[in-house]
Amino acid sequence: MAQAHNAYMPGYAAPQVKHHEWRTAENSAAYLLPILQTTVKANPDLKLLDVGAGSGTISASLAKYIPCGAVTATDISDDILERAGEHAKEQGVTNITFQSANIYKLPFEDNTFDIVHASMVLSHLDSPVQAYKEMLRVVKPGGIVANRESDLRMWSFFPESAGIKQFHDVLLATTIEAGGNISAGAHLMTWAMQAGAKREQITATMGTWMYSTPEERRMWGGTMAERIKKGGMRDKALQMGIATEADCENMAQAWEKWQAAEDACHGSLHGEILIRK
């Protein structure tokens, strides 16, 4: 019998994943771009796999760096892949295809892709080592597996408020309960090595996101407020007894107040890894 894995707690409803569509290769995969640009010069026809692509905004922007190559974007949700296809069309990106796939059993032959990329996927998984094994399996010898994951413990924000602090505590607790990993960004090397990579094959860095413009505050704060108003995080917090209905309303209001503050900012830390097979 196949092993059952945990579900993605936020789900795929547009308000729950609104902030995903802010992400681009430039703000979410900058650590990969230099090697991608070097590789495409030597191999213009390179093949890139984006695993757990979600709304496809990173996938589509990566595709622009390899105009003669091809991007395959996968996700377990057909609904989100439909949105990703619409985004690619809006961006005029034609060298990309979309395919439903489970990261634990990718439907590709061994040694198929030159680059395999995943962003903010393994932190939600109960078996990240198994996912790395699959990504390493489908990348060619000499190719690269690139991955970026949050360290959810590492939030820096202003203005501080009891509501956002409580939200952060609830986020950490519900992520753990849902089978995710709150310190994924710090675990990428050990997971890769457990999956069979040698230390000398690995380059590890840290990156950040920063939300401070009015548009960024609306995007980030609005998504966080939506997650505590309804959806998987709210449901799990109530089920665990770590928040009440009133708490959830207070946390949502705290995010709405944060959005309105002209001097508000929010930063988060991520681990980044390049594995050469």
Disulfide bonds with the S-S distance in Angstrom:
none
